[in-house]
Amino acid sequence: MADETNKSVVPGRYRHYKGGEYYVYELGTHSETEELLVAYRPLYGESALWLRPLAMFLEAVEFEGKVQPRFKLISPADGSSL
């Protein structure tokens, strides 16, 4: 199942449910827990590298009465269409 989940996050530009855009670089593994983490950087303001658990990156959230993905792919790094 983890392999299927990994394929759902590819490098590229993503939009957060609150509107900010981020660039996802790759997945990594936590050294102690082996939890999969997503490495990404905001495309505005500060440019610190952030890590978020994959499960949280992929989860749906309720915002302004609507359930939606926390992050949505808007442009894959390989240039393929969505």
Steps between C-alpha positions, in 0.01 A plus 500: 500500500783743572622469141158603366492796738848610393385531139232750597759766586734597216744790479337820381294803591212455747230732633418488871131513590553852641641618165879502538713325240783262583759298315526133602848355453475141611408251767735398779493256788527599867817340637343376823137421417529427126199727447485642146545878485440749218773764445362828366570873490261798480509698175435826686661690789736285701660215313573256783481130418210330678432133572149366556387143561372351174170394659435859611606641160243276328212542743179687430415801716184697555540869418218752473245218508660304217705180521804518274854366474760673719728529193402472133747443216480786249812441289718186499877558482528278192273734303232237438139609502265421785 
